[in-house]
Amino acid sequence: MYTRQFMQSIHIRNERRRELWGDNSYGKFEPYHPDSSLNPDPSVTGSNRGFYYDLQTYLPGDILVKVDRAAMANSLETRAPFLDRDLAEFALSLPVSLKVSNWDTKIIMQHACKKYWPDQLRGRKKQGFGSPIGVWMKERKVKELMENVFASNSTLAGILPGITSGSTKTDYERWLLLTFGLWLDKWHK
C-alpha cells in the first residue's frame, strides 16, 4: 500500500513507473484523486480551481513548511507578505488573464512593481533552493547505499523488479528511489 502511494506521489511519468513495476502485481495503480474536502466551491472555475488547490495543499504542506524549517535552522525570521489575507482574496478575485497568460505568471504583480525592480530581476527566471542531489550522488557512501538498495535481492527490487542501479534515468529519480529503498529496508518487514 505505501509503495503504491509513494509511486503515485513522486514525479516519475506513468510509462516509467510501468517499466519499474515490471510484471509485478503491485504495479496496478489507480490515478491519484485528491481528498474531496479540498475541492473548491463549484462556483470556482478554470485556472482558479488550481490556484485554490495550491493554496489549500502545496503552500501549507510543502513550500511554507520548507521555508520555515530552513529559516529556523539558520536563525532567520521570514515573512510571506503576499499571503496577507486581504491581498490573497483580492488576487483570487481578479480575472485569470491578469494572473497568468501562456508562459507569463504573476502578470499584475510584475506590472505593479515594474518601476521598483531592476531589469536583471524583472526578466530573471524563478530560482529555488534545490538540494544538490547531483553532488550527493557522487559521494562514496551514497554510491555504496545505492549498490545495496538497487541490488537484485533488495526489498526495493522485490517490489520494483525493473529497478537496477543502471536503469534509473536521472540523479533525481535515483535519489527518490534510493530514499524510498532505504525507507523500505527500515520499515517494510
N, C-alpha and C positions, 0 to 999 in steps of 0.2 A: 504494500500500500504506500509506504513512504517513498519507495523507489518511483512509483508511478507519479506521485505528486511532485517529486523532485524533477523528474524528466519533463513534466509539463510546465514547470516554473522557470527552467533555465532557458537561456536564449540560444537554443540549437534548433534548427529547422526540422520540420517533420520528416523529411526524406532522410536526414542524417540520423534522427532518432531511430528510424526503422532499421538503418544499417547497424546501429549499435545494439538494438534488440536482437537482431538476427532472427532465428526461428523461435525464440523464447516466448512462452505464453504471457510473460509479464508485459510484453510489448503491446498488448491490446489496450490502448488508452483512448479515453474519450476527450473531445475538445474541452478546454477549460471554460467553465461557466462561473463567473464571479457570483458571490453571495448576493441574492436579490435585494437584501436590505440596503445595499449600497447603490442601487439604481436610483437615478433622479426621478422627480415627478414627471409624469408623461408630457407635461407642457414644455419640458426642456427637450429641445430637438437638435439634430445635426451635430456639429462640432462641439456645441455647448455640453452635450452629454459626455464627451471625452474630457472636457475641462472639469466638469463636475466630478467625474470618476477620479481624475488625478488629485483633486482637492480632498477627496474622501480617503484615498488609499496611498498613492505614490508619495505625496508630500509628507503626510504624517508618519507613514510607515517606512519610508526609505530616505528621501532627501533630507528632511529636517532632523531625523534621528542621526544620520551620519555627520551632518554639520555640527550638531550639538555635542556628539561624542568627541569629534576631532578638536573642537574648540575647548572643551573641558580638559582634554588630555594635555593641552598646551596652555592652560590657564588663561584662556581668552573668553571674552564675553561677546556674543554675536547678537545681531538683530535681524529680523526679516521684515523690513518696512513695507514691502509690497503686500504683506499678508494682513495689514490693518483691515479690520472687518469692513469699514465703510468703503475703503478703496477697492477691496476684493469684490464687494457687492456691486459697486459701480462698474468695475471692469467686466464682471459677468453679465451685466445688463446691456453692454454695448453690442452692436451687431458684429458678427464674426468677421466681417470684412475689415473692421478696424483692428482686429487682433491678429489674424493670420491671412496670408494670401500666397498660394503656391509654396515657395520656399522661404518667404519672409515671415518672421514672427515678431510679436510684440510691436506691431506697427505703430499704434497710437503712442506708446511709451517712447519709442525711438523718435517720433516726430516731436513730442512734447519736450524731450531732453536734448534735442539736436544741438542747440546753441551752447549747452553745458559740457558736452562730451567732445574730447579731441578726436580728430579724424581717425587716428590709429585705433581708437576704441570703437568708434561707430561701425567701422567696416569689418572688425575682427570677428571670427567665428567663435562659438561657445568654447570654453575651456573648462574642463572638470579637473578634479583632483584624483585621477585614476591611480590605482595601485600599480607598482612597477612589476607586473606579472612576468614580463619578458626577462627581466633581470633575475627574478626569483627562480625562474625555471632553469637557469644556468648554474644555480648553486649545486654543489656536490651532494649535499644532504637531500635536496629536493629530488635530484635525479635518482638517488637511492630509494627514496619513498616511492617514486614513480615505478621503478622496477618491481617493487613488491606489490603495489596496488594494481598494476596492469599485467601482472603475471597470469599465465593461463589457469592457474589453480587458485586465484584470488577470489574473494567474495564478490568483488565487482564484476569479474569475468564470468562468474556463475550467474549473475543477473543480466549482464550485458555481454553476451558471447561475441559480439562484433568488436569488442574493445581489445586493442593491443597498444602498446606504447607508440608504435609507429603508425597506427591507424588514425590517431587523432589529428585533426586538421590544423588547429591553431594553438598558440600558447594559452589563449583564453579558454578554449574547450578543454585542453589538457588540465588546466588549473581547476576548472569546475569539476571535472571527473575525478581528479586527484583528491580534492577535498571531500567529494561525495564518497569515494572509495575509502578514505580514512575514517569518515563517519561510520560507514558500514562496518569496517573492521572493529570499531569500538562498540557499536550498539546493536548490530544485526547479528544475533547469535541464534 
